[in-house]
Amino acid sequence: MEDADPTLKLSHNAHMFLHARNVLLEVLEMRGFDVDDIALDSPEVLAKMTTSLEQFYFTVSDDEGRRCRVLFGEKVSAVMNAMKPHVDVKFDDRMERGRDEIICVIFGTLSESSIRAFTKWGRSQDIQVDAIHVTNLYYNALRHEIVPEYIPIEIGSATETEILDTIIVQRKRQLPVILSSDPIARLLGLRNEQLVIVKNKSRVGRHTLVRICLDG
């Protein structure tokens, strides 16, 4: 008789962990990160990882070498304490300031003020830091039929210059705003003052606009 599927033996929280992790991997893959090695982890290995969420993290990279590190935890304070060594110069695998990104998935209470605290701390370290509640990872919002297509534009890129040269604004901050606390902005890892092209669709047609991400 074959053994039962090990995923059936996991606790409710462990199932939430696995589901959120898989949704986030899908989001990161859409953003251009290579998730193949992470996606191959076995259920048995993942079950062990869920026994201590703050001790578990994974890192993915894109073709340009930019990395995104994902940490998990229940309490905001515990996750913030676990996050700090990842940008410490003494940490062997520290994140690179001005380039890399950290996403913190929270299973407990995550208030708007806590989201802003993660963002503020990240800004102070010159690291993109976003906190996402596990409920925002029940499904991939970037694939939802009512969610527009979002195309982030790199800050200082030729594409950004071209866009600013073709729209009628004197300053970037005159553009429509998407707050950095918005769930979509956090899933996309939008940085402060980063532009994003938004392609809306409806029954009467499509229209495109440019928004700027700003801290709330």
Beta strands, then each sheet from edge to edge (+ up, - down):
strand 1: 33-34
strand 2: 57-62
strand 3: 67-73
strand 4: 101-106
strand 5: 128-133
strand 6: 149-153
strand 7: 177-179
strand 8: 195-202
strand 9: 205-214
sheet 1: 1+ 2- 3+ 4+ 5+
sheet 2: 6+ 8- 9+ 7+
end
